Every structure is written in structure tokens, then in C-alpha cells.
């Protein structure tokens, strides 16, 4: 453990070595080169290298490389702030790579910031949280983003309930944009990528969601993920930066001997939270609701429908290299099955990365190529369509479900199997096995990603880097609904339905950047100047429709294409988005204790074509200041480090692509013609803008045993492009306008404890995120209409109002009351549902706070970890429960029957009568709104590092893992953290949502 | 040092050149920002396509066959409240018959249909001037939509500012629109009775032939006049007489039919099986032994005491497949033309006018019998002579199917017979006219519902279970509830123009 004085000493050493660098003339004999890295293998920038007992010295460059000329018997001192100075005898060697041991992470950490710019953590004026690969690959899921949930502050990650392969909703520091995406921007090795997220769905009749681009990554290829939750951090990315950035750094080859690592993660999953059912009351003969006599139930358990899901992930990675050339090669596979039969996800990855140094290490070429083949099938989140759950959950409790398991029967006349289902088609119920197996949707994707960077170290303080990235994904989507599927899903055909589409999703990114790093006396300068170019194309081609003549002939030419109409029609989409930008980043440091950072970026965006911003583009500046207080003033001995930081940024995003275009008339297959747009477009559009402030402190106590990182932020998002439904009388369906101010104020807190005793270590990280979302204004003119409905379920939905939040739930339903305030009854003595003239506010779906507590214990090769996570506040709504009640299949409906009915006023109403009004398709919603607060054991693992001496130097780790192990507290009848949609709205609504998953598994990692 | 500086300068020059090269080309932004598959207004107007296309867009709302538009705007509302059909879907226990329809259903015609019509009309206004025959044509088609919408809700927007006008004003406006249109079209058709405008394929109704469009415009005026005859008898008479004099549809060849495919009723009743014959139509037509009955409906799959059988309105359906096999579906195919205004309806309108003493070019009896004859001819139901002469047949008492849903039996709601009785009271004569008109209007459910609300005929069965309001037939559809938040002032004004609560029971202007 180091004391402040030694820190100051090494700081001094660093400063001295900086001074020595300037104007140094060398007159020595042997050149020595090498790299100085920290314990994570990351280069240390500006580490001091001094020939002991002389003033001869140098500092390391951005890659941690140094070159020094000294006598062959010299002694070199390697120093860096807060790290143990190492003294090494040259002993005639020409290459000396040094790993400096740290005693406090924060002082030395080099972080990769926007655009891949490496910066010293202490200079940062905003919050960057880093999660290492170990934290992402121990308890895995098919989408690596799911593994990040609960581990960083300020980010809400919800996995879609669509089963294996599902997309995630990643929202940082609260939703900001009313109409545009609130999803984070993804960046791989400094380069932003287009993440197509198909996880959005909404409503009872919503289409089922898909996966997302980021899930294509092999988690084993990830070195670390940095989360830039605030706009200041992301300002250099210009558009989309307002939503924050997830920066993924991928693995590189390492110099040294060939090293191969193998990893296997296997897990088995089952439904985590299920509704509570009854099976004592059956149905009356001929009815599909279960309101029969007591004891007529057949004991049906809906859970028996689900299968055990699994997720089997394997990967092999090879790294090899010399001082000049390093190579990384990996292949990986992920084969997963959901708990609903037919839901599958299979992914194969291959990656190659090569880093070469040339021209005396002045030129570095980094090249990588990766290929992903992904196939997903039958993701299913919620709703009535393509969802087996309504038919499953509502199955009449007096009938034998085994009769349904034979879901198809041979029709000898037709020569095909036809559906076997006789239990009603209300809610578009069909045989649940049929829905799962004979109404299939699949996506088959091949994706190539190629990236290269070339860097030239012009002088020791200047380098120039150029990068390109080419990303090309081709996805073939197919939909097959077999003959005898409900004709709603077959375009009326009794021969089945087939739809196919081919999606070409390509993007090109290129940039060039000059990087300067220089120090003079007390001053240091780090500056970057560059330009970037991005082009993204998206094209969909396909055809869909009823099959004619030959049942179940699932290929394109079998589709009935005699006349195109809404059911039988071609699909065609093409969009292009081009962004060009220049940017600059300047960081000025003083005495290694005070840093001022200025960034600026100007974007020209094709989405603004035809607007006043087309030629001028739009500008995004940011300013930040950070000060190391512990360097400025004498601190108590136990207080090792204190940094305060503050930043301001103005970032934004363009309007949606294609909005300002003159090509506005869309083809409408229902009329076989182009139809006029029914939305009103103003004459001019401005980009949306987010102004944000943040302030933070970073502190370490007891020699780094206890760490704290706290950030307060405030962001206001103005100039939002919104559409609101126009009163139909205006002749428009909706009106686009730009106005509004959505404010998010919040707190991000990360408290850590890291301690190693002789044999025992404890690493504990506690995160807390709090965000208060508020719509300050919706429109500029307060006299104007000031409400926007954002949909939901029948009679309940999200309504945006001035002063409200972006998740406010309003309810139109109520019980009819009489004049005395008692519950009014109709002629048959039943309660009456009333539609309210003015909707009533019921709460917000947005959480008040999120907690995560991640622990890792190590003891003599054994490690044990667990993650507890909690969400406090907010509400969720379950129509599943309402419909289960109305159908008499819920436990609540059985309890009410057992109690002889439901007390209303002074009497009782039969449970059946009561729930026919209170539950069902248009329920009285108050009864189905729940507090979303929940606490769970989200992850746990235990493992053992088998001592390498037993294995001849090889490393072997075996472990057991689990996720969603225990729900410690919850009030809703479903998992409130599961979301049916990854969009901004339709959060907190449960309409036969697929249960979230609990999984158990094991993992094995080997390295040799 | 100098060479070093030079080098560095070169590096910066390279970077700056790169920057400029990359970021100085916004020239193609307009092209990049074009969503593929979309076209511009300029392209749309090539070959004069735009006006015709906009007219067709209005036609598709006026005579909606697209399955969703049909179901939401016509089937669920007019066809069910007009007692032609009822639903088989157990999930639809909240509906228009019971006056408890989900908000989204009630709002649908306003929210979906109106913007399509108004936006198309606005584009037409920009392309042609008011005296252009295409403009007149569009006015006629639009009047047909607006009439249906105001007859659903009452006060309705006619100006494009979101405000509502009283129904009386809407009617005056529609009459003025139609007058203007007929003023433009009449001389053109007079000088060329075979006048065809635009590409015949683009007009799904009359293939661009203006003579029948002119007769349709006059027929719409007569429909309007009859509707408002109790609210404003004097104006109604003037309009009706001038419309008849100018020439309404008198021949089935001129019936307003659309060749949109697939037929909307085929989708809802046959393909989706969402609707089945209503018990009321069953009682009247089976009671009369009406030869049109097998032309209207298919025999039920499960044979009971009669081949064609209806289901009581508002019955609580236990199971859809059961309901589907117990009751009769509509006899249509995907290739059937949708029928929206007929010569028979015009004859019955004229009969009612004649009964009121208007000059309709015939006596009430003559026109009543012509209406029946025209309807028989339209449906290919053979000679109507025996039917017209039938003095004894009455609507039948209703018995439900074995295992059916809703009331097991009803006594006939009326004893009205078919044959004209010149000695009967005007009220009895009106019932005869409207009952036959109601049968002949099939499947134009909105008009059927209008007749029940306007005249109280045909008399219909009581609902079981009772509706939310206790009444048997709603008088209107509530306004789009979203207007309460999105367009509050206009909404409040609309309610005051309505002159009652914004519910199902407040009567419309023409009902008073």
C-alpha cells in the first residue's frame, strides 16, 4: 500500500521525466524499446522512463511505447503516478516490456473515450464506467447487453421478453426524446455502428419483435465495455450522442507465445415468474371460460407447456504475436432454445484481428474481419398474434389438455396435417402448439464486419490515424403459417401463408484524425482534430401473401400474386443516411491536477436535406473541467484521492430520415396506389438538441480499498420533433412540430470496496441510479393543445402532459357509482364499468431508483459472486391478470368463488359476474395496476481456478452460474423488469407477455 | 528542426485535406434523404394521375370495402345497429349494439376516415379549380362520406381547423356542395351523355362515366332530403323535388357498386367469420318467405328448423366456432361487388316523399311497389308480383337455434304485411315503406340503422342482455375520446352543439 507521499514522489518523478524530455540531447549507446502497461495489459500513456542516476529519460506514447538510448549496463526506472516504480537492469536487452503494478485503479487508468481516443482517467470531466470482460462472460445470455444490467449506474437495461435472441432496451439517464429513439449509441473500437433494434412492439395486435444488431457480437471477443452515460462524454459522436454511448473494445493479439483459450458456458432456463392459476373449477360444458362447478377441474398446469430452455456457448480464441505483429483469432458459437418450443437462436462468429508495426514502429496497421451467421426463430414477446400464451393460460380448466398436445391431425383428403383445436377462437386463440410450431417466423443473417486503422507516429508528440469500417448484414426473413391456421393470419387462404424478405443493411464509416500529445513544464496538451464520414443504407425486398393451389408450398412463387392487395403484396423499403463531420478535442492539463477539455463537432446530416440546417450543419460543443483535489491540498493519510469534475455539453440528433423530403407520397397496397400523406409537415426543421450539465466526484479511501464515484446530472432536450394526432377535422391524421423541453435530473453513484487479505479477497460494487424525468414543455404556446397520447392498452395508456413524465399512465375506466357514492348496480345486479370523460392519472412507469450490488469473493482459487438488483418505484399494468380473472382461470377468481363471491356495497356479487366487468378485454384498470418495485438475486456464480501447477502451467476454471435465481420482493403478477418492447413507450404493459427466464448453468474456461 | 516543422505542416495539410474532402459534399443530401418507393407530388401528377387517384382515395372511404375500413366503419356500426348482422366473437361483448363499444372502435371512422378524405380533397383543391368537373366529381364522392360520418356522430368538422359544425349546418353544407357539383356536371352530361373522364380503370364505381355520377349526386340529395324531412320539412321537400326532377337513379344498371377486391363483407362474414345474420332480419324475411333471403345469406352449417337463421343482437357468445355453425353467414365471395346506393332505395325514398305529399313522379303505392320490383331484379330473385300481392305474411316469431346464444325466442316485433293498403293510416303506410326499404337496402347497414333511428321502423327485438343504456338501438356514436385531450375546446363546443351528453342516446338533429 502506498502513502500519499509516495504518490507525490512518483508524480514528481513523472514531472521530472517530462521536463527531461524537453530539449534532451542524447549521447548514449544502446537503443532500448518496449511497452509500459498496467495490470490489465493496457498501455500507460506518459509513463516516465529514466536512466537511473542520470537526467536521461523519456515518456511513453499513446500506446505505452518508449524508446530510450542508454548504456547496456544502465538501470532504468519506470514510473507512473500512483504506481509502484519499477527498477530494471538493462543487462544488454534491447526490448524491455514493463507491467507497472497499481495500488489504486483510478489514478492510472487509461480509458478509451469517444472515437477511441485514449485518455488518462484523471483528466476526464465526465463519468465513464468500465466493465471488464470477466463481468460479462461469467453469466452469459444470448445478448451480451443483458449481462450488463445492474452493473453500471445511470443505465437502465431491460431485456425484451421475446425469448432467446431477444433485443434489449438500453436507456441512459432517463428517456429524453419524445419521438426519436432513446436507445444508446453503440461504438466498437471507437467507430459508431448502426444497431438495428427490432425489439419494439406495442398493443394487443402488435407484431412480434426481433433481435438486434449488437447481439451479433461474440461476448468472448469483448475486452471491455465502457459506458459513457452522459452527453458530454459522447459529444464527439455528434448525433445520437445525447442518448449516451456503449463503447465496446474488442480483443487484440498479444505479443508473446501462442496462447489458446477455450470457454464454454452452458445454462438451462425455465419460466421465472408465472401468473397464479387455479385448477379446481372447470368450465361449463360447451363454454371456453372456466366458470364451472367446483371440483370439475382437470388439474391442468400451464407451466407443463414450457420446455427447458438452454443456451450453449462455446468459443476458442488464439492469440499470438511478436513485438511487431500480433494476431487474434477466435471462433464462437451460441446455440440456444427458448422455453417455448420453436424459439431458437443460433449464432456462429469468427473473428480475425491483426496488428502490425512497421517503419520502426512508426506505422501501425490494425486490421480486423469478423463474420457472424445468426439464425433466430419465433421470438415472441406479448399480444394476441403469434402468441401461444392466451390459448395456453385460458385453456378451459375442465378439459383435458392432453387432447391438445396432438396439435395436428392427418387429413387424408387434403394430404396434409391440419390443426386440432376445439376450444374457442376468442382472442384469436388457436392450439398453442400449433402457434408455436406451425406459425413460424425466422431470420437468417450473414454479417461481415471489416475494419482497419492505419496510424502513423509522425513525431513523439504527433500521430495521424485513419480508420474505416464496413459493416454488411444480409438477413433473410421468412414467415410460414401452415394451412388450417386461423385465416386472419393466412390472408384468407386455407392453403397457408408465406412471406419472405431480404434485408440489406450496410454501413460505411471512415475517419481521419490527428492526435497531439505534448507537455511543457507544468502544462500538458492533448489534442485531436479530425473528420468523419458515415453512410448507411437499408433496403428491404420481399413478398408476402396467401399461398394458392398447393397447401403449405412455402416458397416465393407459390404466393398468390395475381393481384396485389393489402394481404398479398410486395414489400420494399429503401433508406439512406449520410453524416459528415469535423471535430476537435483539446485537453489542457496543469501540473497533472487540473484539466480543461473542450470539444467541438460539426455535423452535416442528409436527414436535414431541404431544411435551413442542410448547408450549415449543426454544431455540438462541450466543455469540461476536472481537478485532482488530492494533488492540490494536503489530505488526511487515509484519504488517498479526490477528484472533482464538471462538464457541459450541447449535443443532438437530426430529424428522422426521410421526413423533410419531397418524396412524401407512399405506396398503399390497400388502394394499389400512392396516397397522400395525412401528416402535416412544417416548412422547416431544426435538429433536436440536448443541453446537459454534469458534476461528479471521485474518491478513494484507505489506500484504494474504498472507492466512490458520484455524478449529478441535468439534461434538457429541446427542439424535439414530435407528431401529435391532429384533430381529424383538420384533415390531417397527425401534425409534426418542433418544441418541447424534456428534463432529466439524476444521480449516478458507484461505491466500491476492494480488499485482498492473504488468501481472501472481496470486491464489492454498489451502484445506485436515480432519474427524475419531467416534461417542462410539450409545445411552445401554452394555450395550444398540451397533451400527447402515446398508446397502451384499451382504456389505459401513456399520456404526455406538461409537468408530467414520459411514462405517465392515464386510465379511462372506473366503476359506476351512484349518488351516494356506493357502487351502482345494473338491472341484473351487476356492477357497471364506466368510461371516464377525463382520464385519471395512475402513476408513472418510470422507476424512481435502481440499485445493483455486485460482489465477488476469492479464496484460494475459489471465487464466488452474486449480484443483487432492485428497482424502486413506478407502476406496471397487467391485462394478462384481467383476462385470466374474467375467464375464471386465475387463482384470484378461485379464491373469490371459494369466498362465495365478491363483497360489493352491503351484498355480494358472484365472482363470475364481478370479473366479467372488472376483468377481461376492457377491464376496470385500477384493479390491475401494480407497484413495480422489486428486489432479486439477479446473478450468482461460484467457480474454482484449478492450480496451474497441477496442469503443467495450463489454466482451467470451472464454475456454476445462475441468473434470476430468486425474486426477493415484488408486487406485480409478472416480472416487472421484463419488457415486451424495447421502444420508448409501451413500457410496463403486460398482455400475455412471455415470462422472464431463470437459468442455471456451468462454465469452463481453459487457457494454454 | 526546420525539416521537422515542414513535415508536421505536411501532416496537418493531409489531415485538413482529408477533412475537407470528406465533409464538403452536402449536394446529394436531397437524393440520399429520399425514402425508396416514395414519389413526389410532381411525379404523382404525371398523366394527370393525381386527381383521379385522390378521387379514388375518397371513393375508397365513401364505399369502403378494404376489410379493416369496412369492418370498423360499416360492419361493426351500421350493420349491427341496423340489425342486418350481429357478431360471433365472444371477445366483443362491449360493442355498438350494447352501447359500450371500446373507445378505439367509436373513434375509428373519425380518426381514420376523415383525414384521408380531407387530405385528398385538399390536394385536389390545389390541382384544379372549383369549376373543374374533376372537382365537382370529388365533391360528390366526399359528400357521401361526410353524410355517413355526421349521421354517426352528429356535429362534425367541415372546416379544416378542427372545429365542429352543428349537424344542421353540416347538412346545409353538403347540400350546397352537391348543388355546386351538379351545376358543373349537368351541362357537360347534357351535351355528351357518354362523357367519360380519366382512366376508366381508376374509378372503381362508374369507370369514369359522368352520367351515372350525376344521377348518383341527385340520388344523394334525395337521400339527404328524406333524412331531414322531419327536422326541416320545407327544405327537404324542395331538395327532394328538384333532385327527382333532375334525375335520380331509377335503373339497377346505375346502382352505385364498387369493384374493389376482395369484398369487405366476404372478409368479415365469410373469411373471418366475425359476423352472422341478425335475428331481426331472420324474423322479417323468413316470415315473408322472401325470395331474396337465399340471395342474401348462406344456410347455416348446422341445420335446424329453418335453413337460414339469425342470431339475436347483443347475445353473449360463448364460443365463436359454435356461433359460426349455428347461424347464417353472408352469401358473398371475394369477387362480389359492394353495393352502396340502389335504384330500389331511390324508389322507396320517392314513395315516402309521395306519402308526404311531395311531387315524386308517382304515387306512394306505385313507387313502393317499384322499389320491391327493382330490389328483386337487383338480386335476381325472380318475379316480385306474388310478393307484392301478399296480404297475409307477417314477420315470424323467432326461435333460436338449438344451443344458440341469447334469447331462446321472441314474439314478432311487428305484424306489418307486404301488400299496399291504400286505406291504411299514413303511419302504417310509412312502416310498410320503411320495412321494405330496410330489406332492400341490404347490405348497406348504415342506411338501415339510419331508418330505424329516423322512423322507428322496422320495429326490432329487445336486447338480451339489455344494453348499457337500456335502449335497443343507439342514436349515435360518441365522439373520439381523444378529442377530449387533443382538441378540448372544439370538443366541448361539439358537445354543446349536440345538445345533450356525448353518449349513445342523445338524438341527432334529424331525429327530432
Interface residues (C-beta under 8 A of the other chain):
Chain A: X286 X287 X288 X289 X422 X424 X425 X426 X427 X456 X458 X459 X462 X464 X466 X487 X488 X492 X510 X511 X512 X513 X514 X529 X530 X531 X532 X533 X539 X563 X565 X566 X572 X573 X574 X575 X576 X577 X578 X580 X581 X582 X604 X605 X606 X607 X608 X609 X610 X614 X615 X617 X657 X658 X660 X661 X662 X663 X664 X665 X666 X667 X670 X671 X673 X674 X675 X676 X677 X678 X724 X725 X726 X727 X728 X729 X730 X731 X732 X733 X785 X787 X788 X789 X794 X795 X799 X812 X826 X827 X828 X832 X833 X835 X837 X838 X839 X916 X920 X921 X922
Chain B: X4 X7 X8 X11 X12 X14 X15 X18 X19 X20 X22 X23 X24 X25 X26 X28 X29 X30 X32 X33 X34 X35 X36 X37 X38 X39 X40 X41 X43 X44 X53 X54 X56 X57 X60 X66 X67 X69 X89 X90 X91 X93 X94 X100 X102 X103 X104 X110 X111 X112 X114 X115 X116 X118 X119 X120 X121 X122 X123 X156 X157 X159 X160 X161 X162 X163 X164 X261 X262 X267 X271 X272 X318 X319 X320 X321 X322 X334 X403 X465 X466 X468 X470 X480 X481 X482 X483 X484 X485 X486 X487 X488 X490 X502
